[in-house]
Amino acid sequence: MIKTFTPDDLLRYLYKDTSTEETQEIEKALRLDIRLQDQLEQLKADIELLDTLVPEPSESCLNHIMDYARAMNLRAYCN
């Protein structure tokens, strides 16, 4: 009997965070289940997309950091 695998299981498989037995079970299920294959391919594409994103802080976040730095700089000169 083939176990049902969740997207979390597939993510752990992709990141090589499954046991040898679980890896074998997932690979067996992938050979037999086209929908599971599609889910795996979608997760791979999502991971690729996430890897290309470059997170940037918002303008307000940068302003808060700069305000804090100015305040600390003034405090250093006042002491």
C-alpha positions in Angstrom: 0.0 0.0 0.0 1.3 3.5 -0.9 1.2 6.1 1.7 -0.4 9.5 1.1 2.3 12.3 1.1 1.7 15.9 2.0 3.4 19.0 0.5 5.4 19.1 3.8 6.7 15.6 3.1 7.7 16.6 -0.4 9.5 19.7 0.9 11.4 17.6 3.4 12.3 15.2 0.6 13.6 18.0 -1.6 15.7 19.3 1.3 17.0 15.8 2.0 15.4 15.8 5.4 13.7 12.4 5.2 14.8 9.0 6.5 16.1 6.5 4.0 12.9 4.5 4.3 10.7 7.6 3.8 12.8 8.6 0.8 12.3 5.2 -0.8 8.5 5.4 -0.1 8.3 8.9 -1.6 10.2 7.8 -4.7 8.0 4.8 -5.1 4.9 7.0 -4.9 6.4 9.5 -7.3 6.9 6.7 -9.9 3.2 5.8 -9.7 1.4 9.1 -9.0 1.4 11.8 -11.7 -0.3 14.3 -9.3 2.4 13.8 -6.8 5.0 14.3 -9.5 3.2 17.6 -10.4 3.2 18.7 -6.8 6.9 18.0 -6.6 7.6 20.0 -9.8 5.5 22.9 -8.5 7.4 22.9 -5.2 10.7 22.9 -7.1 9.6 25.8 -9.2 8.4 27.7 -6.1 11.8 27.1 -4.4 13.6 28.4 -7.5 11.5 31.5 -7.5 12.0 32.1 -3.8 15.8 31.7 -4.3 15.7 34.5 -6.9 14.0 37.1 -4.7 16.1 39.7 -3.0 14.4 40.9 0.1 14.6 44.6 0.7 13.5 46.6 3.7 10.6 49.0 3.3 11.2 52.7 3.2 9.6 53.2 6.6 11.9 50.5 8.1 14.9 52.3 6.6 13.7 55.6 8.0 13.3 54.1 11.5 16.8 52.8 11.4 18.2 56.1 10.2 16.2 58.0 12.9 17.6 55.6 15.6 21.2 56.0 14.3 20.8 59.8 14.3 19.4 59.7 17.9 22.3 57.5 19.0 24.8 59.8 17.3 23.3 62.9 19.1 23.3 61.0 22.4 27.0 60.2 22.0 27.9 63.9 21.4 25.8 65.1 24.4 27.6 62.8 26.9 
